[in-house]
Amino acid sequence: MSDLITIHSDHGPVQLPAGSTLATALTHILSLTGQDAHGVATAVNGVFVPRASRASHPLADGDAVLCFSPITGG
């Protein structure tokens, strides 16, 4: 069993330690883009994950993580 998982982000594949959460992945991904975690919304495998749930949302090998700017308007 590997100690690493590979997730797929909009910035390419990312290797993380097994047991990583979305918050861990987000820190790594946003270090590449210079964005702030509070300025992006997140989804894992096409399902929105609220900011408050990122630290407790576990990731599995092969998960697709998307970071995007939230859309507001009326």
URDA-V312770 format. One record per residue. N is the residue number from 0. RES is the residue in three letters. SS is DSSP state (~ for helix, > for strand, _ for the rest). PSI is psi in degrees with one decimal (none if undefined). Layout:
# URDA-V312770
N:RES:SS:PSI
N:RES:SS:PSI
This chain:
# URDA-V312770
0:MET:_:134.5
1:SER:_:149.9
2:ASP:_:-0.5
3:LEU:>:149.8
4:ILE:>:156.0
5:THR:>:122.7
6:ILE:>:162.0
7:HIS:>:121.7
8:SER:>:171.4
9:ASP:_:-2.5
10:HIS:_:17.2
11:GLY:>:179.7
12:PRO:>:145.6
13:VAL:>:129.3
14:GLN:>:133.5
15:LEU:>:159.9
16:PRO:>:143.2
17:ALA:_:142.2
18:GLY:_:3.1
19:SER:_:152.9
20:THR:>:172.3
21:LEU:~:-36.5
22:ALA:~:-41.7
23:THR:~:-46.4
24:ALA:~:-42.1
25:LEU:~:-41.6
26:THR:~:-44.2
27:HIS:~:-48.0
28:ILE:~:-44.9
29:LEU:~:-20.8
30:SER:~:-24.9
31:LEU:~:-29.1
32:THR:~:-17.4
33:GLY:_:9.2
34:GLN:_:164.1
35:ASP:_:137.5
36:ALA:~:-27.4
37:HIS:~:-13.0
38:GLY:~:5.5
39:VAL:_:151.9
40:ALA:>:159.1
41:THR:>:151.0
42:ALA:>:144.8
43:VAL:>:123.0
44:ASN:_:38.8
45:GLY:_:3.0
46:VAL:>:124.1
47:PHE:>:136.2
48:VAL:>:116.1
49:PRO:_:152.5
50:ARG:~:-42.8
51:ALA:~:-18.0
52:SER:~:-4.8
53:ARG:~:-41.8
54:ALA:~:-21.3
55:SER:~:2.6
56:HIS:_:104.2
57:PRO:>:150.3
58:LEU:_:150.0
59:ALA:_:158.7
60:ASP:_:129.8
61:GLY:_:-6.3
62:ASP:_:148.4
63:ALA:>:121.0
64:VAL:>:126.0
65:LEU:>:130.5
66:CYS:>:128.5
67:PHE:>:158.3
68:SER:_:128.8
69:PRO:_:146.2
70:ILE:_:127.8
71:THR:_:163.0
72:GLY:_:-177.7
73:GLY:_:none
